[in-house]
Amino acid sequence: MENYKPYTKTGADRFLILLKTRGPLAVSVMASELGITGEAVRLQLLKLAEEGLVEATSSAKGVGRPVQMWNLTPLGNSHFPDMHGEFTRQLLETIESVLGSEALEHVVAAREKNQLERYSSAIAAAPDTESKIALYATIRSREGYLAEWRKDGDGYIFIENHCPICAAATQCDNICKSELKTFSSILGNEVQVSRIDHIVAGARRCAYKIVPIRVTSLGD
């Protein structure tokens, strides 16, 4: 279930968003997803490769010729918003070096409190967990996270295909801990939220598994 709205409009952007949210991908898969011919996909990918935005690698799958898989380069990833990441990283570094790590922790805690209040207010009217997840995905997508979610058994998988605060999160790992804590808090005590993919750790995306908490009676 894709809840994000593409914030770019050119034909090239459709390719970049698809690779950002689904990559690496073969030409045939991209053609199917975009509803165009494989030849049209190849032509666009070659243009993007010339600009340094995408690159291809070979992937062997069983017998036969290796399949060419396309993905974003670091330059391609930088096409997406970073919320003035370098400035934020430097600011956090300065706070820690001048005022100390305790002051930095206070800053992160204040941000967490503000986010929790804002998100909680935004999803307060949601009648159930699934509605909360859907609303949260919409909010996060507006903030540049390219968020989506899907059912997974009796739980859910929540995915953020982009991290617009990655530079800051890399500088201060407490930010990621705070994000997870906030997400868990707004969904309430009926579910458990755990991070299963992490961009800062080298994954393509951040992903969270949401499972209901089983309540057993004393007689069980």
Stockholm file with secondary structure:
# STOCKHOLM 1.0

chainA/1-220         MENYKPYTKTGADRFLILLKTRGPLAVSVMASELGITGEAVRLQLLKLAEEGLVEATSSAKGVGRPVQMWNLTPLGNSHFPDMHGEFTRQLLETIESVLGSEALEHVVAAREKNQLERYSSAIAAAPDTESKIALYATIRSREGYLAEWRKDGDGYIFIENHCPICAAATQCDNICKSELKTFSSILGNEVQVSRIDHIVAGARRCAYKIVPIRVTSLGD
#=GR chainA/1-220 SS CBCCCCSCCSHHHHHHHHHHHHCSEEHHHHHHHHTSCHHHHHHHHHHHHHTTSEEEEEECCSSSSCEEEEEECHHHHTTSCCSSHHHHHHHHHHHHHHHCHHHHHHHHHHHHHHHHHHHHHHTTTCCSHHHHHHHHHHHHHHTTCCEEEEEETTEEEEEESCCTTHHHHHHCHHHHHHHHHHHHHHHCTTEEEEEEECGGGTCSSEEEEEEECCCCCTTC
#=GC SS_cons         CBCCCCSCCSHHHHHHHHHHHHCSEEHHHHHHHHTSCHHHHHHHHHHHHHTTSEEEEEECCSSSSCEEEEEECHHHHTTSCCSSHHHHHHHHHHHHHHHCHHHHHHHHHHHHHHHHHHHHHHTTTCCSHHHHHHHHHHHHHHTTCCEEEEEETTEEEEEESCCTTHHHHHHCHHHHHHHHHHHHHHHCTTEEEEEEECGGGTCSSEEEEEEECCCCCTTC
//
